[in-house]
Amino acid sequence: MNTLDYLAECKRRLGIESDYALAKALGVTQQAVSSYRAGRSRIDDDVALTVAEILQIEPLAVIAAANAERAKTPEQKARWTGIMEKFSVSFRNLLPVWDGKERRATPRHFVLG
C-alpha cells in the first residue's frame, strides 16, 4: 500500500468522507491533506504513526511507505520498500487502540487476541 491508500482506508475506517474530517483526525490542516493527495508533500513519520494507530496496523509499515515515497535516490527507495514489505504484516494483538480523541494517540488500552 502507498500512503494515499492508507489515507483512504483511514477515511473508510473512521466513516468520514471529507478531507477536512480526515485532517482533524490526523491533527493536520486540510491544506496538508490536499498536498498529500496532490503529491506536493508526503506524510511525515508522526502522521504515519497516527495513521497506523487508526488502522491498528504495524506502524513501521506506514512509516516505511512514507519514507519510500520521500526517498531521494533509487537506493533509498529500495531500502525503505524492503522494510515496508518486511513489516507489512499486522501485529494487531500488540498495537494500542486509538481512542479517536487525541491528535497523536496515547495508548489507552491494548487489544488482546
Rosetta constraint file for C-alpha pairs under 8 A:
AtomPair CA 1 CA 5 HARMONIC 5.85 0.50
AtomPair CA 1 CA 6 HARMONIC 6.85 0.50
AtomPair CA 1 CA 65 HARMONIC 7.45 0.50
AtomPair CA 2 CA 6 HARMONIC 6.47 0.50
AtomPair CA 2 CA 65 HARMONIC 5.92 0.50
AtomPair CA 2 CA 66 HARMONIC 7.54 0.50
AtomPair CA 3 CA 7 HARMONIC 6.15 0.50
AtomPair CA 3 CA 42 HARMONIC 7.98 0.50
AtomPair CA 3 CA 43 HARMONIC 7.48 0.50
AtomPair CA 3 CA 62 HARMONIC 7.11 0.50
AtomPair CA 3 CA 65 HARMONIC 6.42 0.50
AtomPair CA 3 CA 66 HARMONIC 6.20 0.50
AtomPair CA 4 CA 8 HARMONIC 6.18 0.50
AtomPair CA 4 CA 36 HARMONIC 7.49 0.50
AtomPair CA 4 CA 37 HARMONIC 6.67 0.50
AtomPair CA 5 CA 9 HARMONIC 6.15 0.50
AtomPair CA 6 CA 10 HARMONIC 6.21 0.50
AtomPair CA 6 CA 51 HARMONIC 7.12 0.50
AtomPair CA 6 CA 62 HARMONIC 7.76 0.50
AtomPair CA 7 CA 11 HARMONIC 6.47 0.50
AtomPair CA 7 CA 51 HARMONIC 7.26 0.50
AtomPair CA 8 CA 12 HARMONIC 6.35 0.50
AtomPair CA 9 CA 13 HARMONIC 6.02 0.50
AtomPair CA 9 CA 55 HARMONIC 7.57 0.50
AtomPair CA 10 CA 14 HARMONIC 5.97 0.50
AtomPair CA 10 CA 22 HARMONIC 7.63 0.50
AtomPair CA 10 CA 51 HARMONIC 6.80 0.50
AtomPair CA 10 CA 54 HARMONIC 6.56 0.50
AtomPair CA 10 CA 55 HARMONIC 6.41 0.50
AtomPair CA 11 CA 15 HARMONIC 5.88 0.50
AtomPair CA 11 CA 16 HARMONIC 5.07 0.50
AtomPair CA 11 CA 17 HARMONIC 6.22 0.50
AtomPair CA 11 CA 18 HARMONIC 7.98 0.50
AtomPair CA 11 CA 22 HARMONIC 6.33 0.50
AtomPair CA 12 CA 16 HARMONIC 6.38 0.50
AtomPair CA 12 CA 17 HARMONIC 7.68 0.50
AtomPair CA 13 CA 54 HARMONIC 7.83 0.50
AtomPair CA 13 CA 55 HARMONIC 7.23 0.50
AtomPair CA 16 CA 21 HARMONIC 6.55 0.50
AtomPair CA 16 CA 22 HARMONIC 7.17 0.50
AtomPair CA 17 CA 21 HARMONIC 7.35 0.50
AtomPair CA 17 CA 22 HARMONIC 7.89 0.50
AtomPair CA 18 CA 22 HARMONIC 6.45 0.50
AtomPair CA 19 CA 23 HARMONIC 5.95 0.50
AtomPair CA 19 CA 30 HARMONIC 6.22 0.50
AtomPair CA 19 CA 33 HARMONIC 6.45 0.50
AtomPair CA 19 CA 34 HARMONIC 7.39 0.50
AtomPair CA 20 CA 24 HARMONIC 6.35 0.50
AtomPair CA 20 CA 29 HARMONIC 7.67 0.50
AtomPair CA 20 CA 30 HARMONIC 5.12 0.50
AtomPair CA 21 CA 25 HARMONIC 6.29 0.50
AtomPair CA 22 CA 26 HARMONIC 6.16 0.50
AtomPair CA 22 CA 30 HARMONIC 7.91 0.50
AtomPair CA 22 CA 33 HARMONIC 7.71 0.50
AtomPair CA 23 CA 27 HARMONIC 5.87 0.50
AtomPair CA 23 CA 28 HARMONIC 5.02 0.50
AtomPair CA 23 CA 29 HARMONIC 5.47 0.50
AtomPair CA 23 CA 30 HARMONIC 5.21 0.50
AtomPair CA 23 CA 32 HARMONIC 7.59 0.50
AtomPair CA 23 CA 33 HARMONIC 6.14 0.50
AtomPair CA 24 CA 28 HARMONIC 6.29 0.50
AtomPair CA 24 CA 29 HARMONIC 7.20 0.50
AtomPair CA 24 CA 30 HARMONIC 7.84 0.50
AtomPair CA 24 CA 103 HARMONIC 7.94 0.50
AtomPair CA 25 CA 100 HARMONIC 7.15 0.50
AtomPair CA 25 CA 103 HARMONIC 6.66 0.50
AtomPair CA 26 CA 47 HARMONIC 6.43 0.50
AtomPair CA 26 CA 50 HARMONIC 6.35 0.50
AtomPair CA 26 CA 51 HARMONIC 7.19 0.50
AtomPair CA 26 CA 103 HARMONIC 6.02 0.50
AtomPair CA 26 CA 104 HARMONIC 7.74 0.50
AtomPair CA 27 CA 47 HARMONIC 7.95 0.50
AtomPair CA 27 CA 103 HARMONIC 4.82 0.50
AtomPair CA 27 CA 104 HARMONIC 7.43 0.50
AtomPair CA 28 CA 32 HARMONIC 6.31 0.50
AtomPair CA 28 CA 33 HARMONIC 7.41 0.50
AtomPair CA 29 CA 33 HARMONIC 6.71 0.50
AtomPair CA 30 CA 34 HARMONIC 6.25 0.50
AtomPair CA 31 CA 35 HARMONIC 6.12 0.50
AtomPair CA 32 CA 36 HARMONIC 6.24 0.50
AtomPair CA 32 CA 41 HARMONIC 7.77 0.50
AtomPair CA 33 CA 37 HARMONIC 6.28 0.50
AtomPair CA 34 CA 38 HARMONIC 6.16 0.50
AtomPair CA 35 CA 39 HARMONIC 6.02 0.50
AtomPair CA 35 CA 40 HARMONIC 5.00 0.50
AtomPair CA 35 CA 41 HARMONIC 5.42 0.50
AtomPair CA 35 CA 42 HARMONIC 7.70 0.50
AtomPair CA 36 CA 40 HARMONIC 6.21 0.50
AtomPair CA 36 CA 41 HARMONIC 5.15 0.50
AtomPair CA 36 CA 42 HARMONIC 5.36 0.50
AtomPair CA 36 CA 43 HARMONIC 6.70 0.50
AtomPair CA 42 CA 66 HARMONIC 6.61 0.50
AtomPair CA 42 CA 69 HARMONIC 7.18 0.50
AtomPair CA 42 CA 70 HARMONIC 6.66 0.50
AtomPair CA 43 CA 47 HARMONIC 5.89 0.50
AtomPair CA 43 CA 48 HARMONIC 6.37 0.50
AtomPair CA 43 CA 66 HARMONIC 6.18 0.50
AtomPair CA 44 CA 48 HARMONIC 6.18 0.50
AtomPair CA 44 CA 63 HARMONIC 7.93 0.50
AtomPair CA 44 CA 66 HARMONIC 6.94 0.50
AtomPair CA 45 CA 49 HARMONIC 6.20 0.50
AtomPair CA 45 CA 63 HARMONIC 5.59 0.50
AtomPair CA 45 CA 66 HARMONIC 7.29 0.50
AtomPair CA 46 CA 50 HARMONIC 6.53 0.50
AtomPair CA 46 CA 104 HARMONIC 7.65 0.50
AtomPair CA 47 CA 51 HARMONIC 6.18 0.50
AtomPair CA 48 CA 52 HARMONIC 6.18 0.50
AtomPair CA 48 CA 59 HARMONIC 7.11 0.50
AtomPair CA 48 CA 62 HARMONIC 5.57 0.50
AtomPair CA 48 CA 63 HARMONIC 5.41 0.50
AtomPair CA 48 CA 66 HARMONIC 7.19 0.50
AtomPair CA 49 CA 53 HARMONIC 6.19 0.50
AtomPair CA 49 CA 59 HARMONIC 5.61 0.50
AtomPair CA 49 CA 62 HARMONIC 7.30 0.50
AtomPair CA 49 CA 63 HARMONIC 7.03 0.50
AtomPair CA 49 CA 104 HARMONIC 7.84 0.50
AtomPair CA 50 CA 54 HARMONIC 6.19 0.50
AtomPair CA 50 CA 103 HARMONIC 7.50 0.50
AtomPair CA 50 CA 104 HARMONIC 5.89 0.50
AtomPair CA 50 CA 105 HARMONIC 6.63 0.50
AtomPair CA 51 CA 55 HARMONIC 6.18 0.50
AtomPair CA 51 CA 62 HARMONIC 7.49 0.50
AtomPair CA 52 CA 56 HARMONIC 5.58 0.50
AtomPair CA 52 CA 57 HARMONIC 5.15 0.50
AtomPair CA 52 CA 58 HARMONIC 6.36 0.50
AtomPair CA 52 CA 59 HARMONIC 4.98 0.50
AtomPair CA 52 CA 62 HARMONIC 6.38 0.50
AtomPair CA 53 CA 57 HARMONIC 6.65 0.50
AtomPair CA 53 CA 59 HARMONIC 7.31 0.50
AtomPair CA 53 CA 95 HARMONIC 7.46 0.50
AtomPair CA 53 CA 96 HARMONIC 6.93 0.50
AtomPair CA 53 CA 97 HARMONIC 6.62 0.50
AtomPair CA 53 CA 98 HARMONIC 5.53 0.50
AtomPair CA 53 CA 105 HARMONIC 7.25 0.50
AtomPair CA 54 CA 97 HARMONIC 7.60 0.50
AtomPair CA 54 CA 98 HARMONIC 5.72 0.50
AtomPair CA 54 CA 100 HARMONIC 7.74 0.50
AtomPair CA 56 CA 90 HARMONIC 7.86 0.50
AtomPair CA 56 CA 92 HARMONIC 6.06 0.50
AtomPair CA 56 CA 95 HARMONIC 6.32 0.50
AtomPair CA 56 CA 96 HARMONIC 7.36 0.50
AtomPair CA 56 CA 97 HARMONIC 6.69 0.50
AtomPair CA 56 CA 98 HARMONIC 7.74 0.50
AtomPair CA 57 CA 61 HARMONIC 7.81 0.50
AtomPair CA 57 CA 89 HARMONIC 7.94 0.50
AtomPair CA 57 CA 90 HARMONIC 4.94 0.50
AtomPair CA 57 CA 91 HARMONIC 6.37 0.50
AtomPair CA 57 CA 92 HARMONIC 6.06 0.50
AtomPair CA 57 CA 95 HARMONIC 7.16 0.50
AtomPair CA 58 CA 62 HARMONIC 7.38 0.50
AtomPair CA 58 CA 87 HARMONIC 6.64 0.50
AtomPair CA 58 CA 88 HARMONIC 6.82 0.50
AtomPair CA 58 CA 89 HARMONIC 6.98 0.50
AtomPair CA 58 CA 90 HARMONIC 5.12 0.50
AtomPair CA 58 CA 91 HARMONIC 5.75 0.50
AtomPair CA 58 CA 92 HARMONIC 7.40 0.50
AtomPair CA 58 CA 95 HARMONIC 7.33 0.50
AtomPair CA 59 CA 63 HARMONIC 6.19 0.50
AtomPair CA 60 CA 64 HARMONIC 5.73 0.50
AtomPair CA 60 CA 83 HARMONIC 7.82 0.50
AtomPair CA 60 CA 84 HARMONIC 6.92 0.50
AtomPair CA 60 CA 87 HARMONIC 6.09 0.50
AtomPair CA 60 CA 88 HARMONIC 7.85 0.50
AtomPair CA 61 CA 65 HARMONIC 6.20 0.50
AtomPair CA 61 CA 83 HARMONIC 7.33 0.50
AtomPair CA 61 CA 84 HARMONIC 4.69 0.50
AtomPair CA 61 CA 85 HARMONIC 7.24 0.50
AtomPair CA 61 CA 86 HARMONIC 7.84 0.50
AtomPair CA 61 CA 87 HARMONIC 5.04 0.50
AtomPair CA 61 CA 88 HARMONIC 4.98 0.50
AtomPair CA 61 CA 89 HARMONIC 7.99 0.50
AtomPair CA 62 CA 66 HARMONIC 6.22 0.50
AtomPair CA 62 CA 84 HARMONIC 7.30 0.50
AtomPair CA 63 CA 67 HARMONIC 6.16 0.50
AtomPair CA 63 CA 84 HARMONIC 7.84 0.50
AtomPair CA 64 CA 68 HARMONIC 5.97 0.50
AtomPair CA 64 CA 80 HARMONIC 5.25 0.50
AtomPair CA 64 CA 81 HARMONIC 6.65 0.50
AtomPair CA 64 CA 83 HARMONIC 6.15 0.50
AtomPair CA 64 CA 84 HARMONIC 4.86 0.50
AtomPair CA 65 CA 69 HARMONIC 6.31 0.50
AtomPair CA 65 CA 80 HARMONIC 6.97 0.50
AtomPair CA 65 CA 81 HARMONIC 6.73 0.50
AtomPair CA 65 CA 84 HARMONIC 5.87 0.50
AtomPair CA 66 CA 70 HARMONIC 6.29 0.50
AtomPair CA 67 CA 71 HARMONIC 5.92 0.50
AtomPair CA 67 CA 77 HARMONIC 7.55 0.50
AtomPair CA 67 CA 80 HARMONIC 6.28 0.50
AtomPair CA 68 CA 76 HARMONIC 7.08 0.50
AtomPair CA 68 CA 77 HARMONIC 4.57 0.50
AtomPair CA 68 CA 78 HARMONIC 7.36 0.50
AtomPair CA 68 CA 79 HARMONIC 7.79 0.50
AtomPair CA 68 CA 80 HARMONIC 4.95 0.50
AtomPair CA 68 CA 81 HARMONIC 5.84 0.50
AtomPair CA 69 CA 77 HARMONIC 7.11 0.50
AtomPair CA 70 CA 77 HARMONIC 7.95 0.50
AtomPair CA 71 CA 76 HARMONIC 5.50 0.50
AtomPair CA 71 CA 77 HARMONIC 5.13 0.50
AtomPair CA 72 CA 76 HARMONIC 6.76 0.50
AtomPair CA 72 CA 77 HARMONIC 7.43 0.50
AtomPair CA 73 CA 77 HARMONIC 6.32 0.50
AtomPair CA 74 CA 78 HARMONIC 6.07 0.50
AtomPair CA 75 CA 79 HARMONIC 6.28 0.50
AtomPair CA 76 CA 80 HARMONIC 6.29 0.50
AtomPair CA 77 CA 81 HARMONIC 5.95 0.50
AtomPair CA 78 CA 82 HARMONIC 6.11 0.50
AtomPair CA 79 CA 83 HARMONIC 6.46 0.50
AtomPair CA 80 CA 84 HARMONIC 6.03 0.50
AtomPair CA 81 CA 85 HARMONIC 6.17 0.50
AtomPair CA 82 CA 86 HARMONIC 6.22 0.50
AtomPair CA 83 CA 87 HARMONIC 6.20 0.50
AtomPair CA 84 CA 88 HARMONIC 5.81 0.50
AtomPair CA 91 CA 95 HARMONIC 6.62 0.50
AtomPair CA 92 CA 111 HARMONIC 7.13 0.50
AtomPair CA 93 CA 110 HARMONIC 7.53 0.50
AtomPair CA 93 CA 111 HARMONIC 5.44 0.50
AtomPair CA 93 CA 112 HARMONIC 5.25 0.50
AtomPair CA 93 CA 113 HARMONIC 5.40 0.50
AtomPair CA 94 CA 110 HARMONIC 6.85 0.50
AtomPair CA 94 CA 111 HARMONIC 6.79 0.50
AtomPair CA 94 CA 112 HARMONIC 7.38 0.50
AtomPair CA 95 CA 110 HARMONIC 6.37 0.50
AtomPair CA 95 CA 111 HARMONIC 6.81 0.50
AtomPair CA 96 CA 106 HARMONIC 7.99 0.50
AtomPair CA 96 CA 107 HARMONIC 4.98 0.50
AtomPair CA 96 CA 108 HARMONIC 6.92 0.50
AtomPair CA 96 CA 109 HARMONIC 6.00 0.50
AtomPair CA 96 CA 110 HARMONIC 4.72 0.50
AtomPair CA 96 CA 111 HARMONIC 6.57 0.50
AtomPair CA 97 CA 107 HARMONIC 6.41 0.50
AtomPair CA 97 CA 108 HARMONIC 6.85 0.50
AtomPair CA 97 CA 109 HARMONIC 6.34 0.50
AtomPair CA 97 CA 110 HARMONIC 6.00 0.50
AtomPair CA 97 CA 111 HARMONIC 6.65 0.50
AtomPair CA 98 CA 105 HARMONIC 5.83 0.50
AtomPair CA 98 CA 106 HARMONIC 7.36 0.50
AtomPair CA 98 CA 107 HARMONIC 6.74 0.50
AtomPair CA 98 CA 108 HARMONIC 7.47 0.50
AtomPair CA 99 CA 105 HARMONIC 7.04 0.50
AtomPair CA 99 CA 108 HARMONIC 7.12 0.50
AtomPair CA 100 CA 105 HARMONIC 7.47 0.50
AtomPair CA 101 CA 105 HARMONIC 7.47 0.50
AtomPair CA 102 CA 106 HARMONIC 7.33 0.50
